[in-house]
Amino acid sequence: MPDILQTNQLTKTIDGRDLVKNVSIHVKKGEIYGFLGPNGAGKTTVMKMITNLWKPTEGEVMLFGEKLTPTSYEVLKRMGSMIEFPSFYDHMSGKDNLKLHTEYMGYYMPGSVENTMDMLGLSEAAEKPVKSYSLGMKQRLGIARAILCKPELLVLDEPTNGLDPVGMKQLRDLFKMLRAEYGITIILSSHMLSEVESIADTIGIIHHGKMMNEISMKEISERNTAYIELAVSDSKKAAYVLADKMGLDQFKVIDGVGIRIYDAQVDTNEIAKALAMNQVGISSIGKKSESLEDYFLKLTREA
């Protein structure tokens, strides 16, 4: 699939400090791309340059095969976005704010405002002024505005901010539906690994303003990084048994009570038997594979 969005060596420098440096990302048409990084890693800076709110110090942004310039008005019409905290005319109702958006976007589709508000669970608050909305409601209204005109590309910066677990689940389902039914490509940033892991096709990890890696979730799940994890009553004694009695050396003590053995070929029954014979209690034991969290932490620790 072709890249619908690509950045080439994107750099933003302010007052002599690089907020991000040489960031290259590749978002394929029709996928959900998770842009991951801790708070302050540079996610919002990159998204501001993608949406033309900030101009790059160096590098370029390619959208739909065209280089983004200060006058790329037609290209930007094909994009919906929500960067940082969405702002509205607070004295106007949520419905009127969205109607105003369709006016200046030149998008006229009967029932689109009502349908979109219903999609985001805002129908009951449609006629209420935005100043009466909670943080979570404003966040949902911002997403409603971003998807209202059925963009080809949706750029969302921390879209689950201010939402409870139910709201987060609703958004995950919404994003999957937009991709499946409307073919909308989505790039969303987050510092919440579990949220991205459940919906993303590809992830890009940024840390201290530098792009660490891009990788598909399929590739992460297929990586040969299976391990055995067990929780024991005495990790020091268990480590002694594993090393001296069983001759294992590829293991690590986790949080004082857990142990990971990076040799998935070892028989878990043999491990349990050896520990039991040496009076080490086991509360759990099983084989696992590397999660997105494992991969993320490993990558950022190495950085």
Protein Blocks (a to p, Z undefined) as FASTA:
>chain_A
ZZfbdcehiacdeehiafbghiacdddehiacdddddehilmmmmmmmmnomaccfbdcd
deehiacdfklmmlmmmpccdehjadddfkbcfklmmmmmmmmnopacehklmmmmmmno
pmmmmmpcfklpcfklmmmmmmmmmmmnopabdcdehklgoiafklmmmmmmmmmmmmmm
nopacddddfbfklmmmmpmbdcddeehiafbdcdfklmmmpccbccddddfblmlmmmm
mmmmnopabdcdeehlaccdfbfkbcfklmmmmmmmnopacfbdcdddddfklmmmmmmm
mZZ
